[in-house]
């Protein structure tokens, strides 16, 4: 790696950064030479070496390509810290750091005009404050010898130029280059050409004004303004003039005391202290006019500061700092932090009858001004709102008045919030007001509600209620206690346990716990296929609880008792929501709540009309495709908590799903945590008795017929997609994906012609191989496909092989469905074919020890639900999950995406197929391309990453 050294010149912009040593290896070509002092044998000698001489603009170009995304200050700090690392030579890294630090100074306006040694107009970096000088010293200390190996002319023995001096020359070269833009060269004022033109131009005419910039910051004195607040004898603020020594920055003296100071002090201030003071006052008066009064005073010591000048100074003293003047504010002036936070007016806990806080009540928003976190009194607020000056005296200190804050206080709190909105703000600690996110404090009954909610996250030990004919597991007790706490608060929530962890029995225990409180009957809404399950579970675990099915012809709610449980379906709710709405339900439960995940559907709207004291949603997948599904579920269970759907999409869903906004994700987690209890089988202590689950992809090749069909379909549809737009294009994309998946399953499914089945599909051959082993060992298997037609083809194929099967799909009624489940659990058939949509939820099929996903749903949550028909509480044998994937097809490529989405599920990133329709034509073509090169090595499931089977079309394993 080459080294680097800066070679100054006159004017400064003519300086060059010389790269030398190892140029050929780095692909650099020398275009000049440089005289350096370098080691030679056991000594050092002056020598001339070939070098690549970079102009300043070339240096800046290289900096941009190296670290264009980082800020100058951050990059400079990083570069100094990495000097000498493997990223580059130590000298190059040091000069890179120096360049970025210089750019930071220039960006802060540290620029002054000057006269170069040869009389040219030039720009340099100045003035430097003590922190800047400290940074300069650090750069000099970090500069390796190879980075400043320039000899000082005429020295014997030869000496190197001081690195700090060289860095300052480099900064001046940067300044002298950047200021001279093409626009400045064209629109130059008379006499300003030496400072605007890129050509060297000697100064002519009067130039005494440049004397102000000729002094070095490393010596002399610097003007400091010490702001003094009013006192008993003085009614206005004052700016006391002080001088700080450039040699000893700790030496700070009032100007009024300078002329009587000891000789040692005067020496530290420099021989030109008076000149330094006058020049600084002249510079400062240009940016802050009150200093002009000091210029007219024969013995300036201080200047008065009226309210307008004080306000200007308080807004920021950047302009004065740029003029080399430091501003010191007294500690007491800004010791108090005046802030305004939001809150709502709520009664004190217990001050009203009934619940202390309701999600549906309207509460008045108000501002809560604080000083150092302590709320101001009404008198203090009034004084603040009426303040005319930029500073007010309050609680023994001076406080700056924020005009925005005063406007808020004068406007007052005219906004009304629902209790749910106020609770959401209390949970996140923030609320949006007029497009601004401000801090929010809970008070009164809202604070009490917040404390009880947080306590519910770690509920008290739960005692199993009388009448429960079962022993709950520890995590189930915690779940019932959590729901009971929400019910006591008049709230609802979502129990999002994994499938198979016993959500049903937890609800049964909750119903028994709430009996006798005069709350009213319990309503359970579930898919029609689960009515029998709920009925049997109540009969088994709570036989004394009266239950009725509100389903089918002749359904009625007459003679309903307060302790009764009514079981109904989502379809009945759509039809009879007015009848069901005439009953006030003590507890309403939505099982498999994802059925109401579309907030605009008739199902979701009808469900919202049912009055109830507490609503509990049950689902193993609170988010399947997008966050609006979570909104729909929680807005039913805790209405209004997440705000309106439009605002939720704008403030939460888009930032989280599209931009992975960590802050928005954290806010969502904070507001949903008390209302969403999520437990997984893999969580420590949840279900340690569950056996091992092994997952792997069986990667199979296409047959010749499949490959031909695949390429023909892809080519034809991609051509149509290229000329389509909008909805039509998305429809074609999804149609393409469906057709290609059918080809991958079996040509007969795509062609809709039964015909012969054997030897036409790699997947079917692989399935035969799997079933031969599974059935020979006496095991049972669940076989899922999202296509009923494919299930029928497999059913016919297995029947021809004398394999008995059962087949469940969406066209089968409730009683027949229950019969099929009983037959399988009773061992009447070893193979249970299920369409994924009909059989993926609500079934207990623990006789199966193998699960085969013949085709992929491309949604890990849905696939996990299907797998959980066998892998659930009650399963006492290891479960193996086999996913059939066709090699080098879109299935193969998307399998890797599914694994990534599974890992992102906890961050509520949506999944499903909709994202595929947004791919560009090129991306889509790459996705569906039938490649002859394997796209992945060891594509595997998360539980067994090395278990990948590859089966040939003939069924022979390919090692």
HURALIN-V221077 format. One record per pair of residues at least 24 apart in sequence whose ideal C-beta (glycine too) atoms are under 8 Angstrom apart, sorted by the first residue. I is the first residue (numbers start at 1). J is the second residue. Records with the same first field share a line. If there is no record, write none. Layout:
I: J ; J
This chain:
1: 25 ; 26 ; 88 ; 89 ; 92
2: 26 ; 28 ; 52 ; 89 ; 92
3: 89 ; 91 ; 92 ; 146 ; 147
4: 89 ; 91 ; 92 ; 94 ; 95 ; 147
5: 34 ; 36 ; 91 ; 95 ; 146 ; 147 ; 148 ; 149 ; 150
6: 95 ; 148 ; 166 ; 167 ; 169 ; 170 ; 173
7: 34 ; 53 ; 150
8: 166 ; 169 ; 170 ; 173
9: 173
10: 116 ; 117 ; 118 ; 120
11: 116 ; 118 ; 120 ; 121 ; 122 ; 176 ; 200
12: 116 ; 122 ; 123 ; 124 ; 169 ; 172 ; 173 ; 175 ; 176
13: 56 ; 122 ; 173 ; 176 ; 177 ; 180 ; 198
14: 173 ; 200
15: 56 ; 169 ; 170 ; 173
16: 53 ; 54 ; 55
17: 53 ; 54 ; 56 ; 59 ; 95 ; 170
18: 51 ; 52 ; 53 ; 54
19: 51 ; 52 ; 53 ; 54 ; 92
20: 49 ; 50 ; 51 ; 52
21: 49 ; 146
23: 50 ; 51 ; 52
28: 52
35: 150 ; 151
36: 149 ; 150 ; 151
37: 149 ; 150 ; 151 ; 158 ; 160
38: 146 ; 149
44: 158
46: 151 ; 158
56: 173 ; 174 ; 177
57: 177
59: 99
60: 99 ; 174 ; 177
63: 96 ; 99 ; 100 ; 103
66: 96
67: 100
71: 104
72: 100 ; 101 ; 103 ; 104 ; 107
73: 100 ; 101 ; 104
75: 100
76: 100 ; 101 ; 104
80: 138 ; 139 ; 142
83: 142 ; 144
84: 144
89: 146
90: 144 ; 146 ; 147
91: 143 ; 144 ; 146 ; 147
94: 139 ; 142 ; 143 ; 144 ; 147
95: 147 ; 170
97: 139 ; 142
98: 139 ; 143 ; 167 ; 170 ; 171
99: 170 ; 174
101: 135 ; 139 ; 171
102: 170 ; 171 ; 174 ; 175
103: 174
105: 132 ; 171
106: 174 ; 175 ; 178
108: 322
109: 318 ; 322
110: 322
111: 175 ; 179
112: 212 ; 213
113: 195 ; 210 ; 213
114: 210 ; 213 ; 214
115: 203 ; 207 ; 210 ; 214
118: 202
119: 202 ; 203
120: 194 ; 200 ; 201 ; 202 ; 203
121: 193 ; 194 ; 195 ; 201 ; 202 ; 203
122: 172 ; 176 ; 194 ; 195
123: 172 ; 175 ; 176 ; 179 ; 180 ; 195
124: 171 ; 172 ; 175 ; 176 ; 213
125: 168 ; 171 ; 172 ; 174 ; 175
126: 213 ; 217 ; 324
127: 217 ; 222 ; 323 ; 324
128: 217
129: 222 ; 321 ; 324 ; 326
130: 249
133: 217 ; 218
136: 164 ; 167 ; 168
137: 164
139: 163 ; 164 ; 167
140: 164 ; 167
143: 167
211: 279
212: 279 ; 282 ; 283
215: 272 ; 276 ; 279
216: 246
217: 246 ; 324
218: 246 ; 247
219: 246 ; 247 ; 270
220: 246 ; 269 ; 270 ; 272 ; 273 ; 276
221: 245 ; 246 ; 269 ; 270 ; 272 ; 273 ; 276 ; 277
222: 246 ; 276 ; 280 ; 324 ; 325 ; 326
223: 276 ; 277 ; 280 ; 281 ; 284 ; 324 ; 325 ; 326
224: 252 ; 325 ; 326 ; 327 ; 328
225: 320 ; 325 ; 326 ; 327 ; 328
226: 328 ; 330
227: 305 ; 313 ; 327 ; 328 ; 329 ; 330 ; 333
228: 302 ; 330
229: 330 ; 332 ; 333 ; 391 ; 398
236: 304 ; 305 ; 306
237: 304 ; 305 ; 310 ; 391
238: 302 ; 303 ; 304 ; 305
239: 290 ; 291 ; 302 ; 303 ; 304 ; 305 ; 313
240: 301 ; 302
241: 277 ; 294 ; 300 ; 301 ; 302 ; 303
242: 328
243: 269 ; 273 ; 276 ; 277
244: 326
245: 269 ; 270
246: 270
254: 301
255: 300 ; 301
256: 299 ; 301 ; 302
280: 323 ; 324 ; 325
283: 323 ; 324 ; 325
284: 320 ; 323 ; 325
286: 323
287: 319 ; 320 ; 322 ; 323
288: 312 ; 313 ; 319 ; 320
307: 388 ; 389 ; 390
310: 389 ; 390 ; 391
311: 390
314: 390 ; 391 ; 400
330: 398
332: 397 ; 398
333: 391 ; 397 ; 398 ; 400
334: 400
335: 397
336: 371 ; 372 ; 394 ; 395 ; 397 ; 399
337: 371 ; 372 ; 373
338: 369 ; 370 ; 371 ; 384 ; 399 ; 400 ; 401 ; 402 ; 405
339: 369 ; 370 ; 371 ; 405 ; 439
340: 367 ; 368 ; 369 ; 370 ; 405 ; 408 ; 409 ; 438
341: 367 ; 368 ; 369 ; 370 ; 438 ; 439 ; 440 ; 441
342: 366 ; 367 ; 368 ; 425 ; 431 ; 433 ; 438 ; 439 ; 440 ; 441
343: 367 ; 368 ; 440 ; 441 ; 442 ; 443
344: 417 ; 422 ; 443 ; 446
345: 443 ; 444
346: 422 ; 443 ; 444 ; 445 ; 446
347: 444 ; 445
348: 444 ; 445
349: 444 ; 445 ; 448
351: 445
352: 445
355: 489 ; 490
356: 445 ; 448 ; 449
357: 419 ; 423 ; 445 ; 446 ; 448 ; 449
358: 419 ; 490
359: 418 ; 419 ; 420 ; 423 ; 490 ; 491 ; 638 ; 639 ; 640 ; 641
360: 418 ; 419 ; 420 ; 639 ; 640
361: 418 ; 419
362: 416 ; 417 ; 418 ; 419
363: 416 ; 417 ; 418 ; 419 ; 422 ; 446
364: 413 ; 415 ; 416 ; 417
365: 413 ; 415 ; 416 ; 417 ; 422 ; 431 ; 433
366: 412 ; 413
367: 408 ; 409 ; 412 ; 413
368: 441 ; 443
369: 405 ; 409
371: 395 ; 399
381: 409
384: 409
385: 409 ; 410
418: 640
419: 446 ; 640
420: 638 ; 639 ; 640 ; 641
421: 640 ; 643
422: 446
423: 449 ; 450 ; 641
424: 641 ; 642 ; 643 ; 671
426: 450
427: 453 ; 670 ; 671 ; 673 ; 674
428: 667 ; 670 ; 671
429: 670
430: 667
432: 651
449: 489
452: 485 ; 489
453: 489 ; 491 ; 674
454: 674
455: 485
456: 482 ; 485 ; 486 ; 489 ; 674
457: 482 ; 673 ; 674
459: 484 ; 485
464: 509
465: 509 ; 512 ; 513 ; 515
466: 512
467: 512 ; 515 ; 542 ; 544 ; 545
468: 508 ; 509 ; 512 ; 541 ; 542
469: 540 ; 541 ; 542 ; 543
470: 505 ; 540 ; 541
472: 505 ; 506 ; 509
473: 502 ; 687
474: 685
475: 501 ; 679 ; 685 ; 686 ; 687
476: 501 ; 502 ; 505 ; 506 ; 509
479: 503 ; 506 ; 677 ; 679
480: 506 ; 509 ; 510 ; 513
482: 677
483: 507 ; 510 ; 614 ; 616
484: 510 ; 513 ; 514
486: 614 ; 616 ; 675
487: 514 ; 519 ; 587 ; 613 ; 614
490: 613 ; 614
491: 614 ; 638 ; 675
492: 612 ; 614 ; 615 ; 616 ; 617 ; 636 ; 637 ; 638 ; 675
493: 616 ; 617 ; 634 ; 637 ; 638 ; 674 ; 675 ; 676 ; 677
494: 593 ; 616 ; 617 ; 618 ; 619 ; 622 ; 633 ; 634 ; 637 ; 675 ; 676 ; 677
495: 616 ; 617 ; 618 ; 677
496: 619 ; 620 ; 621 ; 622 ; 676 ; 677 ; 678 ; 679
497: 620 ; 677 ; 678 ; 679
498: 620 ; 679 ; 680 ; 681 ; 864 ; 868
499: 620 ; 841 ; 864 ; 865 ; 868 ; 869 ; 872
500: 681 ; 687 ; 844 ; 868 ; 871 ; 872 ; 873 ; 874 ; 875
501: 679 ; 681 ; 686 ; 687 ; 872 ; 873
502: 873
503: 591 ; 618
504: 533 ; 534 ; 537 ; 591 ; 618
505: 537 ; 541
507: 589 ; 616 ; 618
508: 537 ; 538 ; 541 ; 542 ; 545
510: 587 ; 616
511: 542 ; 545 ; 565 ; 587
512: 542 ; 545
514: 586 ; 587
515: 563
516: 563
517: 586
518: 562
519: 562 ; 586 ; 587 ; 613 ; 614
520: 562 ; 583 ; 584 ; 585 ; 586 ; 587 ; 613
521: 560 ; 561 ; 562 ; 563 ; 564 ; 565 ; 566 ; 583 ; 585 ; 586
522: 564 ; 565 ; 566 ; 585 ; 586 ; 587 ; 588 ; 589
523: 565 ; 566 ; 568 ; 580 ; 583 ; 585 ; 587 ; 588 ; 589 ; 610 ; 612
524: 565 ; 566 ; 567 ; 568 ; 589 ; 591
525: 568 ; 569 ; 570 ; 573 ; 588 ; 589 ; 590 ; 591 ; 607
526: 567 ; 568 ; 569 ; 570 ; 590 ; 591 ; 592 ; 842
527: 569 ; 570 ; 591 ; 592 ; 595 ; 841 ; 842
528: 569 ; 571 ; 814
529: 814 ; 817 ; 838 ; 842 ; 843
530: 591 ; 592 ; 842
531: 567 ; 569 ; 814
532: 814 ; 815 ; 818
533: 842 ; 844
534: 567 ; 591
535: 567
538: 565
550: 576 ; 580
557: 582 ; 583
562: 586
570: 595 ; 596 ; 603 ; 607
573: 603 ; 606 ; 607 ; 610
574: 602 ; 603 ; 606
577: 606 ; 607 ; 609 ; 610
578: 609
580: 610
581: 609 ; 610 ; 611
583: 611
584: 611 ; 612 ; 613
585: 610 ; 611 ; 612 ; 613
586: 612 ; 613 ; 614
587: 612 ; 613 ; 614 ; 615 ; 616
588: 612 ; 614 ; 615 ; 616
589: 615 ; 616 ; 617 ; 618
590: 615 ; 616 ; 617 ; 618 ; 633 ; 636 ; 637
591: 618 ; 842
592: 618 ; 619 ; 841 ; 842
593: 617 ; 618 ; 619 ; 622 ; 633 ; 636
594: 619 ; 621 ; 622 ; 624 ; 629 ; 633
596: 632 ; 633 ; 636
597: 624 ; 628 ; 629 ; 632 ; 633
598: 629 ; 632
599: 628 ; 631 ; 632 ; 635 ; 645
604: 632 ; 636
607: 636
608: 635 ; 636 ; 639
620: 841 ; 861 ; 864 ; 865 ; 868
621: 861 ; 862 ; 864 ; 865
622: 676 ; 678
623: 861 ; 905 ; 908 ; 910
624: 859 ; 861 ; 862 ; 910 ; 911 ; 912
625: 859 ; 910 ; 911 ; 912 ; 914
626: 653 ; 657 ; 910 ; 912
627: 652 ; 653 ; 656 ; 657 ; 668 ; 908 ; 910
628: 653
630: 672 ; 908
634: 672 ; 675 ; 676
637: 675
638: 675
641: 671 ; 672 ; 675
642: 671 ; 672
656: 907 ; 908 ; 909
657: 909 ; 910
660: 907 ; 909
665: 907 ; 908
668: 908
681: 871
687: 873
690: 871 ; 873 ; 875
691: 875 ; 876 ; 877 ; 878 ; 879
692: 878 ; 879
693: 867 ; 871 ; 878 ; 879 ; 880 ; 881 ; 943
694: 878 ; 879 ; 880 ; 881 ; 943 ; 944 ; 947
695: 880 ; 881 ; 883 ; 940 ; 941 ; 942 ; 943 ; 944 ; 947
696: 880 ; 881 ; 882 ; 883 ; 940 ; 941 ; 944 ; 947 ; 948 ; 949
697: 883 ; 884 ; 885 ; 895 ; 939 ; 940 ; 941 ; 948 ; 949
698: 766 ; 770 ; 882 ; 883 ; 884 ; 885 ; 948 ; 949 ; 950 ; 951
699: 885 ; 886 ; 887 ; 892 ; 939 ; 948 ; 949 ; 950 ; 951
700: 762 ; 763 ; 765 ; 766 ; 884 ; 885 ; 886 ; 887 ; 950 ; 951 ; 952 ; 953
701: 762 ; 886 ; 887 ; 888 ; 950 ; 952 ; 953
702: 744 ; 762 ; 886 ; 887 ; 889 ; 930 ; 953
703: 747 ; 759 ; 760 ; 761 ; 762 ; 953
705: 747 ; 760
706: 743 ; 744 ; 747 ; 760 ; 761 ; 762 ; 886
707: 930
709: 743 ; 747 ; 750
710: 740 ; 743 ; 744 ; 889 ; 930
711: 930
713: 739 ; 740 ; 743 ; 750
714: 740 ; 928 ; 929 ; 930
718: 921 ; 924 ; 925 ; 928
721: 921 ; 924
722: 921
729: 917
730: 917 ; 918
733: 916 ; 917 ; 919 ; 924
734: 913 ; 916 ; 917
736: 924 ; 928
737: 890 ; 913 ; 916 ; 928
740: 889 ; 890 ; 928
741: 855 ; 856 ; 890 ; 891
742: 787 ; 790
744: 855 ; 886 ; 889 ; 891
745: 785 ; 787 ; 790 ; 854 ; 855
746: 790 ; 793
748: 793
749: 787 ; 789 ; 790 ; 793
752: 789
754: 793 ; 796
757: 793 ; 796 ; 797 ; 800
758: 797
759: 953 ; 954
762: 886 ; 887 ; 951 ; 952 ; 953
763: 854 ; 855 ; 884 ; 886
764: 794 ; 797
765: 951 ; 952 ; 953 ; 954 ; 955
766: 884 ; 949 ; 951 ; 955
767: 794 ; 852 ; 854 ; 884
768: 801 ; 955
769: 951 ; 955 ; 957
770: 850 ; 852 ; 882
771: 798 ; 803 ; 831
774: 830 ; 850
775: 803 ; 830 ; 831
778: 830
779: 830 ; 848 ; 849 ; 850
780: 824 ; 827 ; 829 ; 830 ; 831 ; 832 ; 847 ; 848 ; 849 ; 850
781: 830 ; 831 ; 832 ; 848 ; 849 ; 850 ; 851 ; 852
782: 832 ; 834 ; 839 ; 845 ; 848 ; 850 ; 851 ; 852 ; 866 ; 869 ; 870
783: 831 ; 832 ; 833 ; 834 ; 852 ; 854
784: 834 ; 835 ; 836 ; 839 ; 840 ; 851 ; 852 ; 853 ; 854 ; 866
785: 833 ; 835 ; 836 ; 854 ; 855
786: 835 ; 836 ; 837 ; 855 ; 857
787: 835 ; 855
788: 835
790: 854 ; 855
791: 833 ; 834 ; 835
794: 833 ; 854
795: 833
798: 831
803: 830 ; 831
804: 828 ; 829 ; 830 ; 831
805: 829 ; 831 ; 832 ; 833
806: 831 ; 832 ; 833
807: 832 ; 833 ; 834
808: 832 ; 833 ; 834 ; 835 ; 838 ; 839
809: 834 ; 835 ; 838 ; 839
810: 835 ; 837 ; 838
812: 838
821: 845
824: 848
834: 866 ; 869
836: 862 ; 866
839: 866 ; 869
840: 865 ; 866 ; 869
841: 865 ; 866
843: 869
844: 869 ; 872 ; 874
845: 869 ; 870
846: 870 ; 872 ; 874 ; 875 ; 876
848: 879
849: 877 ; 878 ; 879 ; 880
850: 879 ; 880 ; 881 ; 882
851: 879 ; 880 ; 881 ; 882
852: 882 ; 883 ; 884
853: 881 ; 882 ; 883 ; 884
854: 884
855: 884 ; 891
856: 883 ; 885 ; 891 ; 894 ; 895 ; 898
858: 894 ; 898 ; 911 ; 912 ; 913
859: 898 ; 911 ; 912 ; 913
860: 898 ; 901 ; 902 ; 905 ; 911
861: 905 ; 911
863: 898
881: 941
883: 941
885: 939
887: 934 ; 950
888: 930 ; 931 ; 932 ; 933 ; 934 ; 935
889: 928 ; 930
890: 927 ; 928
892: 935 ; 936 ; 939
893: 927 ; 935
894: 927
895: 936 ; 939
896: 936 ; 939
899: 941 ; 942
902: 942
903: 942
